[in-house]
Amino acid sequence: MSARRRAAVLGSPIAHSLSPVLHRAAYGELGLGHWSYDRFEVDEAGLPGFFAGLDDSWAGLSLTMPLKRAVIPLLDEVTDTAASVEAVNTVVFGDDGRRTGDNTDIPGMITALRERGVERVESAAILGAGATASSAVAALARVCTGPVTAYVRSEARADEMRGWGERLGVDVRIARWETAEQALRAPLVIATTPAGTTDGLAAAVPDTVGTLFDVLYEPWPTTLAAAWSARGGAVVSGLDLLVHQAVQQVEQMTGRSPAPLAAMRKAGEQALEAH
């Protein structure tokens, strides 16, 4: 019998996380009956203690807010992708005990866009300037050939977005949130804001639209995504992102590739419907 292997998602709050559903579906498809995947409520203060209590049965961890930056000092190595945005959402434990941090949100965004036929765009807009927005800038560094306009509420956030643009080699331009309706005319719009924030923009969706990537998955569709679809535009959802980043986590943690994308997506959709 194979030795027990463990993985989990950490964060606070964590009860809503779909990660266990996705990873367990993958284990089932891959025949990894000796693998388990759980969720743990862990905040920044509790993270070092959690790490200290891990034994050699642990293969990896998924990290959500507020731990993506707090985990970095606890790691032996961080990939270039994670370092580029100072955010780790994946920790893999090597056979020698080394802790390597990676960011699968960025390649997950790129793969989710590619799945909808978006390989290259000449310009893009980002709604919001939080943690996910930095990953969006990093993804656009590989997708967008021209300027990226970020619609933000505060000057502090504007400075952060300019900084990410400079660091990642993206021509980030800043616009006030009050003018966010203009964003909807971009060939690619990435909405990174909390639930309800973009509802007021739905009535302004133009007749001809490009692609909307809305990183939310519950409630779904968002008011903006529904209006976008009604105009015939392509929509990439937060579930698409969640599944694609989880696929890469499963492959890194288990060493098995390819991870079962279709089964993981179906499990996620069923879990959301059950809610």
Sine and cosine of phi, psi and omega as CSV:
sin_phi,cos_phi,sin_psi,cos_psi,sin_omega,cos_omega
0.00,0.00,0.67,-0.74,-0.01,-1.00
-0.94,0.34,0.54,-0.84,0.02,-1.00
-0.92,0.38,0.55,-0.83,-0.01,-1.00
-0.88,0.48,0.67,-0.75,0.07,-1.00
-0.81,-0.58,0.67,-0.75,-0.08,-1.00
-0.83,-0.55,0.52,-0.85,0.15,-0.99
-0.51,-0.86,0.25,-0.97,-0.04,-1.00
-0.24,-0.97,0.24,-0.97,0.15,-0.99
-0.94,-0.35,0.68,-0.73,0.00,-1.00
-0.88,-0.48,0.54,-0.84,0.08,-1.00
0.20,-0.98,-0.03,-1.00,0.03,-1.00
-0.39,-0.92,0.91,-0.41,-0.01,1.00
-0.97,0.24,0.38,-0.92,-0.10,-1.00
-0.77,-0.64,-0.19,0.98,-0.12,-0.99
-0.86,0.51,-0.46,0.89,-0.08,-1.00
-0.99,0.12,-0.14,0.99,-0.18,-0.98
-0.88,0.47,0.72,-0.69,0.07,-1.00
-1.00,0.00,-0.08,1.00,-0.07,-1.00
-0.82,0.57,-0.68,0.73,0.02,-1.00
-0.86,0.51,-0.63,0.78,0.01,-1.00
-0.87,0.49,-0.71,0.70,-0.06,-1.00
-0.93,0.36,-0.74,0.67,-0.05,-1.00
-0.93,0.38,-0.64,0.77,0.01,-1.00
-0.91,0.42,-0.59,0.81,0.06,-1.00
-0.88,0.47,-0.65,0.76,0.03,-1.00
-0.90,0.43,-0.70,0.72,0.00,-1.00
-0.87,0.49,-0.64,0.77,0.01,-1.00
-0.88,0.47,-0.71,0.70,0.00,-1.00
-0.92,0.39,-0.57,0.82,-0.06,-1.00
-1.00,0.06,-0.03,1.00,0.01,-1.00
0.95,0.32,0.49,0.87,-0.04,-1.00
-0.99,-0.12,0.92,0.38,-0.06,-1.00
-0.92,0.40,-0.32,0.95,-0.01,-1.00
-1.00,-0.03,0.07,1.00,0.03,-1.00
-0.99,-0.16,0.61,-0.79,0.09,-1.00
-0.77,-0.64,0.44,-0.90,0.00,-1.00
-0.62,-0.78,0.86,-0.52,-0.09,-1.00
-0.83,-0.55,0.00,-1.00,0.10,-0.99
-0.79,-0.61,0.60,-0.80,-0.02,-1.00
-0.71,-0.70,0.74,-0.67,0.09,-1.00
-0.97,0.24,0.95,-0.31,-0.04,-1.00
-0.67,-0.75,0.78,-0.62,0.08,-1.00
-0.97,-0.24,-0.04,-1.00,-0.07,-1.00
-0.86,0.51,-0.65,0.76,-0.03,-1.00
-0.91,0.41,-0.53,0.85,-0.06,-1.00
-1.00,0.03,-0.12,0.99,-0.12,-0.99
-0.91,0.41,-0.73,0.68,0.01,-1.00
-0.85,0.53,-0.65,0.76,0.01,-1.00
-0.91,0.42,-0.61,0.79,0.03,-1.00
-0.89,0.46,-0.72,0.70,0.00,-1.00
-0.88,0.48,-0.64,0.77,-0.05,-1.00
-0.90,0.44,-0.42,0.91,-0.05,-1.00
-1.00,-0.02,0.05,1.00,-0.06,-1.00
-0.99,0.14,0.65,-0.76,0.06,-1.00
-0.95,-0.32,-0.12,-0.99,-0.12,-0.99
-0.98,0.18,0.11,0.99,0.12,-0.99
-0.99,0.15,-0.20,0.98,-0.08,-1.00
-0.99,0.12,0.76,-0.65,0.00,-1.00
-0.98,-0.20,-0.56,0.83,-0.05,-1.00
-0.08,-1.00,0.19,-0.98,0.01,-1.00
-0.69,-0.72,0.60,-0.80,0.22,-0.98
-0.98,-0.20,0.62,-0.79,-0.04,-1.00
-0.81,-0.58,0.71,-0.70,0.09,-1.00
-0.85,-0.53,-0.16,-0.99,-0.05,-1.00
-0.88,0.48,0.61,-0.79,0.08,1.00
-0.97,-0.25,0.58,0.81,-0.23,-0.97
-0.97,-0.23,-0.10,1.00,-0.17,-0.99
-0.90,0.43,-0.48,0.88,0.05,-1.00
-0.99,-0.15,-0.58,0.81,-0.06,-1.00
-0.89,0.46,-0.42,0.91,-0.07,-1.00
-0.97,0.23,-0.36,0.93,-0.17,-0.98
-0.83,0.55,-0.69,0.72,0.01,-1.00
-0.90,0.43,-0.26,0.97,-0.05,-1.00
-1.00,-0.02,0.01,1.00,-0.12,-0.99
-0.97,-0.24,0.40,-0.91,0.07,-1.00
-1.00,0.05,-0.44,0.90,-0.10,-0.99
-0.43,-0.90,0.56,-0.83,0.06,-1.00
-0.76,-0.66,0.73,-0.68,0.00,-1.00
-0.93,0.37,0.32,-0.95,0.03,-1.00
-0.87,0.50,-0.61,0.79,-0.01,-1.00
-0.88,0.48,-0.74,0.68,0.00,-1.00
-0.93,0.38,-0.64,0.77,-0.01,-1.00
-0.90,0.43,-0.52,0.85,-0.06,-1.00
-0.90,0.44,-0.43,0.90,0.02,-1.00
-0.86,-0.51,0.14,0.99,0.00,-1.00
0.78,0.63,0.70,0.71,-0.02,-1.00
-0.54,-0.84,0.81,-0.58,0.02,-1.00
-0.91,-0.42,0.82,-0.57,0.08,-1.00
-0.91,-0.42,0.02,1.00,-0.06,-1.00
-0.62,-0.78,0.79,-0.61,0.12,-0.99
-0.85,-0.53,0.79,-0.61,0.04,-1.00
-0.90,-0.43,0.76,-0.65,0.01,-1.00
-0.99,-0.11,0.87,-0.50,0.01,-1.00
-0.97,0.22,0.23,-0.97,0.03,-1.00
-0.87,0.49,-0.45,0.89,0.01,-1.00
-1.00,0.02,0.10,1.00,0.03,-1.00
1.00,0.02,-0.06,1.00,0.01,-1.00
-0.91,0.41,0.63,-0.78,-0.02,-1.00
-0.96,-0.29,0.92,-0.40,-0.02,-1.00
-0.93,-0.36,0.79,-0.61,0.01,-1.00
-0.98,-0.19,0.66,-0.75,0.01,-1.00
-0.69,-0.73,0.18,-0.98,0.09,-1.00
-0.80,-0.60,0.95,-0.33,0.00,-1.00
-1.00,-0.09,-0.04,1.00,0.06,-1.00
-0.90,0.43,-0.64,0.77,-0.07,-1.00
-0.92,0.39,-0.83,0.56,0.08,-1.00
-0.90,0.45,-0.47,0.88,0.06,-1.00
-0.90,0.45,-0.66,0.75,0.06,-1.00
-0.88,0.47,-0.72,0.70,-0.03,-1.00
-0.88,0.47,-0.69,0.73,-0.02,-1.00
-0.93,0.36,-0.62,0.78,0.03,-1.00
-0.90,0.45,-0.64,0.77,0.05,-1.00
-0.91,0.40,-0.69,0.73,-0.01,-1.00
-0.87,0.49,-0.60,0.80,0.01,-1.00
-0.88,0.48,-0.46,0.89,0.04,-1.00
-0.99,-0.11,0.20,0.98,0.07,-1.00
1.00,0.07,0.17,0.99,0.00,-1.00
-1.00,-0.09,0.98,-0.22,0.03,-1.00
-0.98,-0.21,-0.65,0.76,-0.05,-1.00
-0.57,-0.82,0.67,-0.74,0.14,-0.99
-0.73,-0.68,0.43,-0.90,-0.05,-1.00
-1.00,0.06,-0.34,0.94,0.07,-1.00
-0.36,-0.93,0.24,-0.97,-0.03,-1.00
-0.42,-0.91,0.29,-0.96,0.06,-1.00
-0.78,-0.63,0.60,-0.80,0.10,-1.00
-0.87,-0.49,0.78,-0.62,0.09,-1.00
-0.99,-0.13,0.91,-0.41,-0.02,-1.00
0.97,-0.24,0.21,-0.98,-0.08,-1.00
-0.53,-0.85,0.50,0.87,0.00,-1.00
-1.00,0.08,-0.36,-0.93,-0.06,-1.00
-0.88,0.48,-0.64,0.77,-0.03,-1.00
-0.93,0.38,-0.48,0.88,-0.01,-1.00
-0.90,0.44,-0.56,0.83,0.03,-1.00
-0.92,0.40,-0.63,0.78,0.08,-1.00
-0.90,0.43,-0.60,0.80,0.03,-1.00
-0.89,0.45,-0.67,0.75,0.04,-1.00
-0.88,0.47,-0.68,0.74,0.01,-1.00
-0.89,0.45,-0.65,0.76,0.04,-1.00
-0.91,0.40,-0.66,0.75,-0.02,-1.00
-0.93,0.38,-0.39,0.92,0.08,-1.00
-0.85,0.52,-0.43,0.90,-0.03,-1.00
-0.97,-0.26,-0.12,0.99,-0.09,-1.00
-0.90,-0.44,-0.60,0.80,-0.15,-0.99
-0.98,-0.21,0.80,-0.60,-0.04,-1.00
-1.00,-0.01,-0.20,0.98,-0.06,-1.00
-0.81,-0.59,-0.44,-0.90,-0.09,-1.00
-0.95,0.31,0.48,-0.88,0.09,-1.00
-0.87,-0.49,0.84,-0.55,0.02,-1.00
-0.98,-0.19,0.83,-0.56,0.02,-1.00
-0.97,-0.24,0.80,-0.60,0.00,-1.00
-0.99,-0.16,0.91,-0.41,-0.17,-0.99
-0.76,-0.65,0.31,-0.95,-0.06,-1.00
-0.99,-0.11,-0.43,0.91,-0.12,-0.99
-0.72,-0.70,0.38,-0.93,0.01,-1.00
-0.92,0.38,-0.54,0.84,0.03,-1.00
-0.88,0.47,-0.69,0.73,0.04,-1.00
-0.91,0.40,-0.61,0.79,0.03,-1.00
-0.86,0.51,-0.71,0.71,0.01,-1.00
-0.88,0.47,-0.66,0.75,0.02,-1.00
-0.88,0.48,-0.71,0.70,-0.03,-1.00
-0.92,0.40,-0.63,0.78,0.08,-1.00
-0.87,0.49,-0.67,0.75,0.01,-1.00
-0.88,0.48,-0.69,0.72,0.03,-1.00
-0.89,0.45,-0.64,0.77,0.03,-1.00
-0.87,0.50,-0.72,0.69,0.00,-1.00
-0.90,0.44,-0.68,0.73,-0.05,-1.00
-0.92,0.39,-0.58,0.81,-0.12,-0.99
-0.99,-0.17,0.01,1.00,0.04,-1.00
0.96,0.27,0.55,0.84,0.00,-1.00
-0.90,-0.44,0.69,-0.72,0.03,-1.00
-0.98,0.20,1.00,0.09,-0.03,-1.00
-1.00,0.01,0.83,-0.56,0.06,-1.00
-0.92,-0.39,0.55,-0.84,-0.11,-0.99
-0.96,-0.28,0.68,-0.74,0.11,-0.99
-0.70,-0.71,0.47,-0.88,0.00,-1.00
-0.95,0.31,0.57,-0.82,-0.01,-1.00
-0.84,0.55,-0.53,0.85,-0.03,-1.00
-0.88,0.47,-0.31,0.95,0.01,-1.00
-0.97,-0.25,0.32,0.95,-0.13,-0.99
-0.88,0.47,-0.35,0.94,0.05,-1.00
-0.84,0.53,-0.51,0.86,0.01,-1.00
-0.90,0.43,-0.45,0.89,-0.01,-1.00
-0.87,0.49,-0.51,0.86,-0.14,-0.99
-0.93,0.38,-0.18,0.98,0.02,-1.00
-1.00,-0.03,-0.10,1.00,0.03,-1.00
-0.94,0.33,0.49,-0.87,0.01,-1.00
-0.91,0.42,-0.41,0.91,0.08,-1.00
-0.66,-0.75,0.82,-0.57,0.03,-1.00
-0.88,-0.47,0.81,-0.58,0.06,-1.00
-0.92,-0.39,0.91,-0.41,0.01,-1.00
-0.99,-0.11,0.89,-0.46,-0.07,-1.00
-0.90,-0.44,0.27,0.96,-0.14,-0.99
-1.00,-0.03,0.32,-0.95,0.02,-1.00
-0.90,0.43,0.27,-0.96,-0.03,-1.00
-0.81,0.59,0.71,-0.70,0.06,-1.00
1.00,-0.02,-0.33,0.95,-0.11,-0.99
-0.90,0.44,-0.60,0.80,-0.08,-1.00
-0.99,-0.13,0.08,1.00,-0.06,-1.00
-0.83,0.56,-0.62,0.79,-0.05,-1.00
-0.93,0.38,-0.24,0.97,0.00,-1.00
-1.00,0.06,-0.23,0.97,-0.13,-0.99
-0.85,0.52,-0.62,0.79,-0.04,-1.00
-0.94,0.34,-0.26,0.97,-0.05,-1.00
-0.99,-0.15,0.08,1.00,0.00,-1.00
-0.89,0.46,0.82,-0.57,-0.06,-1.00
-0.95,0.32,0.21,-0.98,-0.02,-1.00
-0.90,0.43,-0.60,0.80,0.01,-1.00
-0.93,-0.37,0.85,-0.52,-0.08,-1.00
-0.78,-0.63,0.34,-0.94,0.07,-1.00
-1.00,-0.08,-0.85,-0.53,-0.02,-1.00
-0.90,-0.43,0.71,-0.70,0.11,-0.99
-0.95,-0.32,0.79,-0.61,0.12,-0.99
-0.92,-0.39,0.97,-0.23,0.00,-1.00
-0.97,-0.24,0.90,-0.44,-0.17,-0.99
-0.97,0.23,-0.03,1.00,0.06,-1.00
-0.98,0.18,0.45,-0.89,0.13,-0.99
-0.75,-0.67,-0.12,0.99,0.07,-1.00
-0.50,-0.87,0.85,-0.53,0.00,1.00
-0.96,0.27,0.47,-0.88,0.01,-1.00
-0.67,-0.74,0.66,-0.75,-0.04,1.00
-0.96,0.27,0.45,-0.89,0.15,-0.99
-0.93,0.37,0.29,-0.96,0.03,-1.00
-0.85,0.53,-0.66,0.76,0.01,-1.00
-0.92,0.40,-0.69,0.72,-0.01,-1.00
-0.90,0.44,-0.63,0.78,0.02,-1.00
-0.90,0.44,-0.69,0.72,0.02,-1.00
-0.91,0.42,-0.60,0.80,0.01,-1.00
-0.90,0.43,-0.73,0.68,0.02,-1.00
-0.88,0.48,-0.61,0.79,0.00,-1.00
-0.89,0.45,-0.42,0.91,0.04,-1.00
-1.00,0.02,0.01,1.00,0.02,-1.00
1.00,0.07,0.21,0.98,-0.01,-1.00
-0.99,0.13,0.45,-0.89,0.07,-1.00
-0.97,0.25,0.66,-0.75,-0.01,-1.00
-0.80,-0.60,0.78,-0.63,0.13,-0.99
-0.96,-0.29,0.75,-0.67,-0.11,-0.99
-0.97,-0.24,0.22,-0.97,0.10,-1.00
-0.88,0.48,-0.50,0.87,0.06,-1.00
-0.92,0.40,-0.62,0.78,0.07,-1.00
-0.84,0.54,-0.72,0.69,0.02,-1.00
-0.89,0.45,-0.73,0.68,-0.05,-1.00
-0.86,0.51,-0.69,0.73,-0.02,-1.00
-0.93,0.38,-0.71,0.70,-0.06,-1.00
-0.93,0.37,-0.59,0.81,0.05,-1.00
-0.95,0.30,-0.53,0.85,0.02,-1.00
-0.94,0.34,-0.58,0.82,0.07,-1.00
-0.82,0.58,-0.73,0.68,-0.02,-1.00
-0.93,0.36,-0.56,0.83,0.07,-1.00
-0.89,0.45,-0.72,0.69,-0.01,-1.00
-0.86,0.51,-0.70,0.71,-0.02,-1.00
-0.89,0.45,-0.65,0.76,0.00,-1.00
-0.94,0.35,-0.67,0.74,-0.08,-1.00
-0.96,0.27,-0.63,0.78,-0.09,-1.00
-1.00,-0.07,-0.35,0.94,-0.10,-1.00
0.97,0.25,0.17,0.99,-0.01,-1.00
-0.96,-0.26,0.74,-0.68,-0.04,-1.00
-0.55,-0.84,0.65,-0.76,0.04,1.00
-0.99,0.12,0.49,-0.87,0.13,-0.99
-0.95,0.32,0.45,-0.89,-0.11,-0.99
-0.98,0.19,0.99,0.12,-0.06,-1.00
-0.80,0.60,-0.77,0.64,-0.09,-1.00
-0.88,0.47,-0.69,0.72,-0.01,-1.00
-0.91,0.41,-0.61,0.79,0.00,-1.00
-0.93,0.36,-0.68,0.74,0.02,-1.00
-0.89,0.45,-0.69,0.72,0.00,-1.00
-0.87,0.49,-0.67,0.74,0.01,-1.00
-0.89,0.46,-0.66,0.75,0.03,-1.00
-0.90,0.44,-0.70,0.72,0.01,-1.00
-0.89,0.46,-0.67,0.74,-0.01,-1.00
-0.91,0.41,-0.63,0.78,0.01,-1.00
-0.91,0.42,-0.65,0.76,0.01,-1.00
-0.93,0.37,-0.63,0.77,0.04,-1.00
-0.89,0.45,-0.61,0.80,-0.02,-1.00
-0.91,0.41,-0.46,0.89,0.04,-1.00
-0.92,0.39,0.00,0.00,0.00,0.00
